[in-house]
Amino acid sequence: MSLASQDYRDLAEFRFQLRQFLYFSEVVARNHGLEPQQHQALLAIKGLPPGIAPTIGELASRLLLRHHSVVELTDRLEIAGFIRRKKDKDDRRHILIYLTPRGAARLRSLSVAHREELAVKGPELVRALQSVVRGTRKSCEA
């Protein structure tokens, strides 16, 4: 597959738009008293699909982190009062992770800020992604 100059520009623009949103996310998390990974962990816990247990292993998978890194991350979140751990009543070997009311409130505030930012910047991000996808389709058809 060969790439034209426009393909590189499209990829660069998408990367730029995505990075701008991620930068916003990092700054707003810190402004709310959380590190970006802590915010991501709270969102991953709250946003799990139905039927998926909120375990360390599941969080590690969703955050693309190692198991021991997620243990440390959840330790910090628990000390701060954002999460609590509870043994799984069906399998006592598993520890489940739940948001506390404090964690849920902090996540709600952050999620509102993210939704507002996406309402403004989302169309640019979508346009950039569509340009990359259109370029990919053209390359595959050629």
Secondary structure, 3 states (H helix, E strand, C coil): CCCCHHHHHHHHHHHHHHHHHHHHHHHHHHHCCCCHHHHHHHHHHHCCCCCCCCEHHHHHHHHCCCHHHHHHHHHHHHHCCCEEEEECCCCCCCEEEEECHHHHHHHHHHHHHHHHHHHHHHHHHHHHHHHHHHHHHHHHHC
